[in-house]
Amino acid sequence: MTNTIVKSSNASVVTSSDASIGFRQLFDDESCTYTYLLWDSETKDAILIDPVDTMVDRDLSVTKEEGVNLVFGINTHAHADHITGTGILKDRISNLKSIISLTSGAKADLHVEHGDKIVFGGRFLEVRQTPGHTVGCVSFITDDKMMAFTGDALLIQGCGRTDFQGGSSSNLYDSVHSQLFSLPEECIVYPAHDYKSRTQSSIGDEKKNNPRLGLDKTKEEFIDIMNNLNLSYPKKIDVAVPANMRCGVPDV
């Protein structure tokens, strides 16, 4: 069973191989977005998480450099600060499939739900529904539970805003505590963004030190924090979100 989506009802039949996971973390300076390339070191089948449209040439160059076969372009949610690169990637790579959550309402070749497994080669990512930043947010956890790609749900010493796209501070608090803080403390957190040149954190560190969600913060305290952020309107939301609802295809 390789390069496929295994639905949650059948997910228990999937087991990972002993092959290591290859990994590259890439960064877009304009949107401060992290894109992640992962691959099965034996089969060379690869996935790309949260690609950016303006960085597709870079992503394809890295893919060629590593000698991998890109099979899936995956989004943690419909982003508001950049247009996803999945639409362009589908035009440039034959047979590449785009993936996003069913609850996002966005177009994609494949839609995933909580508990599904995205299989690439002999390895897989587990899908965990983590709404709150947007209604359709999901996080992706490697099969060994040592890497968590958390999108905007959990950032390094922070979290995504909750005041648009069906966001909910209450839901985000529940998502992080039930789906992410339940992971092993040594699990590495790889977020969709960082604005201070930090590349990773850990579940244990975020549980202890995250000023919004850690430090034994109650849900009421978290909601109060989020209600008083007074953030400005995202500059690209009116262009990015409609395009991302169409798998990265701009309005023409």
C-alpha positions as MATLAB code, in Angstrom:
seq = 'MTNTIVKSSNASVVTSSDASIGFRQLFDDESCTYTYLLWDSETKDAILIDPVDTMVDRDLSVTKEEGVNLVFGINTHAHADHITGTGILKDRISNLKSIISLTSGAKADLHVEHGDKIVFGGRFLEVRQTPGHTVGCVSFITDDKMMAFTGDALLIQGCGRTDFQGGSSSNLYDSVHSQLFSLPEECIVYPAHDYKSRTQSSIGDEKKNNPRLGLDKTKEEFIDIMNNLNLSYPKKIDVAVPANMRCGVPDV';
ca = [
       0.000    0.000    0.000;
       1.906    3.041   -1.267;
       1.227    6.671   -2.296;
      -2.408    6.745   -1.288;
      -4.893    8.006    1.295;
      -6.057    5.385    3.775;
      -9.319    6.425    5.410;
      -9.625    6.386    9.175;
     -11.882    3.314    9.138;
      -9.057    1.277    7.584;
      -6.067    3.166    8.993;
      -5.148    0.431   11.477;
      -3.996   -1.808    8.621;
      -1.196    0.604    7.669;
       2.230    0.010    9.158;
       5.374    2.005    8.484;
       8.598    0.603    7.044;
      12.055    0.809    8.590;
      13.176    3.319    5.955;
      14.177    6.690    7.350;
      12.316    9.863    6.411;
      14.307   12.354    4.366;
      13.589   15.951    5.299;
      14.164   19.482    4.012;
      12.777   22.626    5.637;
      12.384   25.540    3.223;
      11.472   29.179    3.929;
       9.744   31.980    2.034;
      10.999   35.356    3.257;
       7.989   37.332    2.020;
       5.261   35.399    3.834;
       7.526   33.839    6.498;
       6.117   30.457    5.453;
       7.849   27.144    6.027;
       7.465   24.495    3.350;
       8.468   20.929    4.159;
       9.724   18.232    1.809;
       9.575   14.694    3.224;
      10.420   11.434    1.498;
      10.846    7.715    2.058;
      14.608    7.163    1.871;
      14.187    3.792    0.133;
      11.452    4.417   -2.440;
      12.199    8.155   -2.848;
       8.478    8.906   -2.909;
       7.960   12.409   -1.500;
       5.360   14.867   -0.222;
       5.464   18.653    0.019;
       3.647   20.398    2.877;
       2.394   23.998    2.504;
       4.075   25.029   -0.767;
       4.028   28.706   -1.811;
       3.204   29.690   -5.400;
       6.185   32.040   -5.823;
       8.612   29.394   -4.551;
       7.668   26.491   -6.812;
      10.868   26.751   -8.881;
      12.906   26.466   -5.683;
      10.846   23.490   -4.531;
      11.296   21.689   -7.843;
      15.034   22.388   -7.754;
      15.316   20.876   -4.269;
      13.201   17.909   -5.341;
      15.574   17.285   -8.257;
      18.624   17.784   -6.044;
      17.390   15.131   -3.624;
      16.396   12.776   -6.433;
      12.874   12.231   -5.138;
       9.506   11.606   -6.785;
       6.969   14.167   -5.616;
       3.566   12.483   -5.352;
       1.507   14.776   -3.081;
       1.238   18.524   -2.496;
      -0.438   19.014    0.886;
      -1.912   22.031    2.665;
      -2.582   22.299    6.391;
      -5.384   24.789    5.634;
      -6.483   27.471    3.170;
      -3.883   30.112    3.967;
      -4.627   33.837    4.125;
      -1.082   35.190    3.696;
       0.042   33.464    0.486;
      -1.297   31.462   -2.439;
      -0.539   27.772   -2.272;
       1.798   26.307   -4.867;
      -0.212   23.132   -5.384;
      -1.988   24.391   -8.498;
       1.289   25.228  -10.227;
       2.896   21.999   -9.050;
       0.049   19.990  -10.570;
       0.741   21.681  -13.918;
       4.482   21.014  -13.673;
       4.468   17.437  -12.349;
       2.350   14.762  -14.001;
       0.300   12.618  -11.624;
       0.954   14.840   -8.588;
      -2.168   15.029   -6.405;
      -3.185   17.926   -4.161;
      -4.544   17.280   -0.661;
      -6.427   19.420    1.841;
      -8.974   18.720    4.580;
     -12.592   18.059    3.691;
     -13.719   20.580    6.306;
     -11.765   23.366    4.599;
     -14.289   23.401    1.768;
     -11.413   23.952   -0.665;
     -10.881   22.163   -3.952;
      -8.217   19.452   -4.175;
      -7.687   16.105   -5.835;
      -7.996   14.348   -2.486;
      -9.650   15.349    0.772;
      -8.654   14.045    4.188;
     -10.384   13.743    7.535;
      -9.312   13.107   11.108;
      -7.545    9.765   11.463;
      -6.741    9.306    7.770;
      -3.222    8.332    6.771;
      -1.305    9.836    3.865;
       1.025    7.108    2.650;
       4.205    7.943    0.729;
       6.440    4.988   -0.037;
       6.524    2.904    3.128;
       5.932    5.817    5.511;
       2.839    7.831    6.356;
       1.467   10.965    7.977;
      -1.482   10.755   10.339;
      -4.099   13.482    9.869;
      -5.302   15.191   13.041;
      -8.137   17.692   12.854;
      -6.978   20.878   14.631;
      -9.556   23.594   13.901;
      -9.497   26.978   15.551;
      -7.238   29.158   13.412;
      -9.600   28.220   10.588;
     -12.448   25.740   10.546;
     -10.504   23.465    8.189;
      -7.088   23.266    9.864;
      -5.358   19.912   10.175;
      -1.961   18.881   11.494;
       0.156   16.060   10.098;
       2.020   13.673   12.404;
       4.711   11.265   11.203;
       4.069    7.577   11.809;
       6.674    7.445   14.611;
       5.088   10.505   16.298;
       8.427   12.297   16.299;
       7.494   15.134   13.911;
       4.361   17.295   13.962;
       3.552   19.695   11.129;
       1.118   21.961   12.899;
       0.254   24.623   10.324;
      -0.993   27.741   12.119;
      -2.647   25.825   14.956;
       0.529   25.736   17.047;
       3.392   28.110   16.326;
       6.683   28.450   18.184;
       5.747   30.243   21.390;
       2.406   31.225   19.890;
      -0.508   30.189   17.695;
      -2.470   31.404   14.704;
      -5.098   34.112   15.034;
      -8.728   33.043   15.377;
     -10.713   36.006   14.081;
     -11.472   34.960   10.494;
     -12.222   31.926    8.245;
     -14.447   30.287   10.838;
     -11.825   30.628   13.535;
     -12.605   29.932   17.176;
     -10.356   30.489   20.190;
     -12.284   27.875   22.150;
     -11.863   25.286   19.396;
      -8.177   26.083   18.961;
      -7.513   25.610   22.675;
      -9.255   22.228   22.581;
      -7.450   21.208   19.378;
      -3.983   21.967   20.664;
      -4.523   20.350   24.050;
      -6.245   17.208   22.787;
      -4.463   16.574   19.483;
      -0.995   18.110   19.858;
      -0.126   18.342   23.545;
      -1.046   14.647   23.783;
       1.956   13.771   21.577;
       5.294   12.695   23.110;
       7.107   15.643   24.668;
      10.151   15.008   22.466;
       8.052   15.278   19.289;
       9.445   18.121   17.162;
       7.015   20.907   16.237;
       7.363   22.263   12.707;
       4.958   25.202   12.197;
       3.762   26.836    8.984;
       5.301   30.179    9.955;
       7.828   31.878   12.162;
       8.704   35.557   12.272;
      11.837   35.398   14.427;
      14.054   32.980   12.438;
      13.217   30.024   14.686;
      12.984   26.705   12.875;
      11.475   24.252   15.332;
      10.269   23.601   18.854;
       9.040   20.556   20.759;
       5.756   19.517   22.287;
       7.353   19.508   25.722;
       8.713   23.028   25.330;
       5.413   24.409   24.051;
       3.468   22.783   26.888;
       5.785   24.407   29.398;
       6.562   27.759   27.812;
       4.017   28.776   25.169;
       2.705   32.093   26.546;
      -0.757   31.588   25.051;
      -1.380   27.862   25.333;
       1.195   26.495   27.766;
       2.045   27.356   31.354;
      -1.216   25.724   32.501;
      -3.258   28.464   30.851;
      -6.989   27.890   31.194;
      -9.317   28.088   28.211;
     -10.814   31.286   29.612;
      -7.369   32.892   29.896;
      -6.541   31.846   26.333;
      -9.780   33.262   24.933;
      -9.132   36.537   26.705;
      -5.620   36.720   25.227;
      -6.908   36.053   21.715;
      -9.746   38.564   22.047;
      -7.271   41.326   22.850;
      -4.605   40.829   20.160;
      -5.945   43.735   18.066;
      -4.350   42.416   14.886;
      -4.521   44.242   11.561;
      -6.437   42.871    8.575;
      -4.236   40.396    6.633;
      -2.814   42.133    3.568;
      -3.309   39.268    1.113;
      -6.424   37.597    2.490;
      -8.787   38.908   -0.214;
      -6.588   37.408   -2.936;
      -5.045   34.425   -1.181;
      -8.107   32.788    0.361;
     -10.248   32.715   -2.819;
      -7.282   31.330   -4.781;
      -6.553   28.739   -2.126;
     -10.155   27.617   -2.125;
      -9.495   26.758   -5.789;
      -6.276   24.810   -5.063;
      -4.072   27.831   -5.722;
      -5.698   28.971   -8.946;
      -5.963   32.819   -9.054;
      -9.183   34.518  -10.120;
      -9.001   35.269  -13.864;
];
